[in-house]
Amino acid sequence: MAAAKARTGEAAGEVARIAHQVHGAIGFTREHDLRLLTTRLWAWRDEDGSDARWQAELGATVLAAGPDALWPLVTGTP
């Protein structure tokens, strides 16, 4: 869950950045609905913790498990 939340938050930010570039930054004005989607996206990214928080949690889990547990953590196998 931590990896998915962190990665989708990063990807969503990149998608919003590209969308605003494509639209010539008009998405920040009231004339375009892109601003509504972007502000909701920014709010969603901070719900349940930031990307950095989830990345730190994931790192702490991996460190606590130790090197022999890394592959089972990645693959979900015992």
N, C-alpha and C positions, 0 to 999 in steps of 0.2 A: 504494500500500500504506500509506503513512504517513497519508494522509487517512482511509482506511477504519479503520485501527487507532485513531486518535485519536477519530474520530466514534463508533464503536461502543462504545468505552470510556466516553465521556460518556453515551451513550444507555443503556447498561447500568446505570450508576450511578443515572440518573434512574428507570429502571424499578424498581430495587430500592427506592429511596426511596418511590415510590408504593405498591409492594406492602406495605411495612411500615406505611405510613399506613392503607391499606385494612384491614389486619389488626390495627390498633390496637397496633402495636409488639409483638404477641405473637410475632412472628417472631424476636425476639431470645432467646426462652426455649427450653428443651429440649422443650417440649410441641409445638412446631410445626416441620415440615420446612423452612420458609422460611429458617431460620437456616443450614441446610446449603447451600442454594442461594446465599445471600448471601455466606457466607464463601468459597465456591468462586469466586463472581463477583469478589470483591475480590482474590483471588489471581490470577485470570486477567487482571484489568486491569493488574496489575504485571508479569506475564510479558512478556518481550521489550521492556521499557521502559514508562514511564508515558505517559499521554496528553500531558503537557507535553513530554516528550522527542520524541515523534513530531510534535507540532505545531511544535516548534523545527526539526526536521529538514526538514519540509515548507517552512517559511518560508525556511530557508537555501537550499533547492533553488530556490525561486522567485526569491529575490534574486540568486542566482548566475547564473541563466538570463537575467535582464534583462527589461525590459518587453515587448520584441517577442516573447519566447518564452512569455509567460504563456498566451495562448490555445492554442497547441499543447500546452502542458503540461496544461491543463484538458481539452481534447478528445481528446488522444492522437493528434493528426495531426501529420505532419512540417511 
